[in-house]
Every structure is written in structure tokens, then in C-alpha cells.
């Protein structure tokens, strides 16, 4: 009986060890041969959308000439000197903003650079060689699912990749499904959902590798994680069950 009990304990231990092993293929990112890739990288692929909040700064060699095109506001406590900041522009539901002097401009569907060039052209009859800088202030993304710190993150530099977004959320847990990461994106009033495989080294050439404002990244749990949520839970539950079984066998053999 003691031999049978020892054999059973050894079997349970081996099963637990193998159940905790995960192959590299399932968890490693960017798998593939080493080497160079020709990637279609876009420095700024963000398209301005309705309800976006923009700041637009116009600079010229003669600062006074740019004043009419830079709406400002004073931020500070009442009666105290405040900081002067640029006013923001809210993109309307029809994709337009009202810009000083030149009036309504259609901006939806343009990148920051394209809008800057458009404004520069529109004001060229008033100021020469103007420098126009456009920023999207409400660039945020949400990372949900099997990550260590899910949440919504505001991005300051108007550019972030999928791996960087996962890094902000503390990376995926061991239960995250690397081959099925869902990207939900708003495009022209419609939501588009796309699954990407983070294990694929060619993912960097995907249009979903570079995230856009309001993107939602969802990391699905692996099958074992879904099953454990309804059955035993975490690995500690398995160990507890094994401990109970071993204790029962020991009691039976001693009796």
C-alpha cells in the first residue's frame, strides 16, 4: 500500500509540473527569423475625427502677425497672475472647426501634418512663411483583459504602438492569448474589430500595430483561464486539491 501511495504522489506531482509548463510558441512575442524587414511605418498616421480636441499654434518671424490666429486664455486663480494657454478647438459632428479670420475649416480625415499645411495655405495671404503646429489632446487608448494593470491611458506624443500600449498596462499575464489580441477602432462612425497575432514578427507592418485615438485593446484569456474561472480558479487551487488527495491517501494507507 505504501508503494502505491508513493507512486500516486509522484504521479500527481508530475502532472502538476507538466500542467504548469507553457511552450515558447504560445507566449513569445515577435517570433521568426532574425533579419531586416521593409516596414511601412508612418510617423503620424492619426486621422482627426469628430469630437477630437485640438490645439493649433501659428508662429511667424514677426510675432505680432500671428496673434490673430492664436486664440489664448488665461489660466489661474482669481486676482492672481495666470498662465496664458492656447484655446482648444472641438471638432464638430460634421468634422469642422471655426478658425480665426478664415472661418470654418473641414478637418476630419486629415492628419495633423495635413491640417497644418492646409491652415498654412489658407493664411498665406495674411502672413508669410508661417509655421503651424497641430496636436490632438484627447488621444487616449484603453487596454483591457489579461494584462497586469488594465485601464485607459492618455498619450502625449500622438504616437504609440501595440507593444508600447501593453507595456503601459504592465504587459500581458501568462494567461493572455498572444495570438488573438482584439483591436476595436472607430472609423467614420463605425466600429471595426480586428484580431492580431503578437507572436508574428510581421505584425509591425499591420495598420493596427500603430494605435489611434480611442482604440480599445482587449487581451483574451486562454481556454485554461476561462475554465479555471468557473471551476478551480488559480494554480493554488490545484495545489490545495492535490494536498487534500495526498493527505487522504496517507490516512488510508496508515490505517
N, C-alpha and C positions, 0 to 999 in steps of 0.2 A: 504493500500500500504506500509506503514511504517513497519507493521508486516511482510509482505512478504519480504521486503528488508532486515530486520534484520535476518530473517530466512535464506535468501540466503547467507548473510555474514557469519553466523555461519556455514553453510554447507561448504562453501569454506575453512574456517579456519580449520575445522575438516579434510577435505580432504588433506590439505597441511600437517597437523600434521601426519596423517597416512602414507602419501607418504614418509615422512622422516624417518619413523621407519624401522629398519632393525633387523631381528631376530638374536639371538646369533648364531644359527646354521649356518648362512651364513657367519659370519665374524670371529668367534673364531678359534684360531689355536689349533691343537693337542687335539681334543675333545675325550672324552672317560672316562672310569672309572679310578680312581686313582689306583696305584699299580706298581709293578715292571714288567719289560719286559726283555726277553732274546734277546739282540740285537747282531747282527753280525757286530760289529764295527771293522774297520780296521784302524790302526793308520796312515798308509800311503798306500793308495790304488791307488796312481797316477802311471800310466804307461808311461814310456818315449816314445815319439813319434818323427817321423821325423820333422826336423826344430826346435826342442827344443834346448834351450841354457843351457848348464850345467857348473857347476864348480865342480872340483874334487880335494880334498885335501888329500894328503898322509902324515901321521905322524908316526914317529918311535922313539924309545928310543934314537937312535943316529941321530940327525937332519941332519947331512951331508949325511946319507944314503938315505934320502927321497928326496934330492934335484933334482936328475934326473927325478923324477916323478911329480914334481910340477913346471909346466911352469909358469913363472911370467912376469909381465910387470910393468914398472914404469909410474905412472900417476902424472902429474904435469906440471907447466909452464916451458917453455924453459929456461935453465940456472938456474933453481931453484930446490932444493931438492924435490923429489916427493915421493908419497906413492907407495909401492910395492903391487900389487894386482895379484891374480891368473888369468891366461889366461882362457878364456872360450872355450868350445867345442860345435860346432854346429853339431847337429845330421844330417847326410846326408839323402837324399831321400830314400836311401836303408837301413836306420836305423843303421848306423855305425858311429864310431868316430875313429880318429887316436890318440892313446895314446902313450906317450913317452916309448921308449925301447921295449915295447911288440907289438907295431903296431896297426893294425886295430882290433877293437872290435865291435861285434854286440850288440847293447844296446836297440833297440826298443822293446817294450813289457815287459821290465823289470821295476821293481820298483826301487826307489833309493837304498833301502837296498839290493836288489838282485844284482844290478850293483856293489855296494861297495864290496859285498862278492866275486863277480866274479873277480874284479880287485885285491883284496887281494890275491886270489888264484893264479892269473897269475903272480904276482910279488913276490910270496913267495920264489922263488929260488934266488932272489936278496936281499930281506930284510925280516927279521923275525918279526912276531908279529906286522905287520903294522896295523894302524887304517886308514880306508878310509871313507871319508865323501863326499857324492854326493848331490848336490842341483840343482833343476830346477829353473832357473832365470826368465823364461818367463811365469810363472804361473799367468795367468790373466783370469778374467771372465767378462762377460757383463750382466748387469741387465737392462731390458727394459720394457716398457709398463706402467701399472698403479702403479708406485712407485713414491715416492716424489722426488728422485734425481737419475734418470737413468744415466747410464754411464758404463765405463769399469774400473775395479779395479785390481791393481796388488797385489798379495797375497805373503807375505814374508815367511810365515812358512810352505808352501806347504800343507796346510790343511784348508778347510773351508766347512761348512755345508750350506744347502739351507737357513735355517733361518738366519744364520750369514750373508750370501750374501744379503738377503733382508734388513737386518739391515744396511749394508753399504750403501744401496740405500735409506735409510730413511724410510724403511718399505713400505708396500702397502698402497695405498689410499683406501678410503671407497668404491671406485668403482672397486677395483681389485677382480677378480674372484678367490677365495681361492681354489675352487675345481678343477680348471683347470690351473695349472701352467706348462708351457711348458719348458722342458729342451732339448736343442739341443746340441748334443755331436758328436765329430769326433772320429770314431773308425775304425782303419785300412783303412783310406782313404774314408770312407763312413760317411754320417751324419745320426745319429739316433735321432729321436724325440720322447719324452716320456712325457705324461701328468701325473702329480702327484697331489694329494689332500692334501693340507697343513692342512686341518681340521682333518685328520685321525691321531690318536695318533701312529699308527703303521708305519707311514712314515719313522721313524728313521731306520727301517730295510730295506728300499729300497736302491738299488745300486745308486740311483740318489739323495739320501739325502746328501751324501758326493760328492761335486763337483770336477771336474777335470779341468785341464788347458784347456782354450779356450771354456769352456762351455758357452752357452747363455741361460739366464733365461728370459722368457717372461711372464709377468702377463697380462692375457686377461682382457678387461673391461667387466663388467656385461652388460646385454642387455639394461638396462635403460640408461647406459652411452653411448652406441652406438647410441641409438635412440635420446638422447639429443644432441649428436654431430651434427646430421642432422636436428634437429627441434628447440628446445628452448635453448639448452646449459646447463647452470648451474641452481642450485636451485634459484638463484637470478632472473633468467628469469621468473620462475613460480611466484615468488612473485610480479614481475613487472606486469605480466599479470593479477594476482588476483587484484592488486591495480587498474588497468585500469577498470576491470569489476565492482569492488565495486564503483569506482567513477562514472561510467556510471549509475549504478543503483540508486545511491544517487541523481544524477542530474535528472533522470527520475521521481523519487518519489517526489522530491521537486517541480517539475513543474506540 
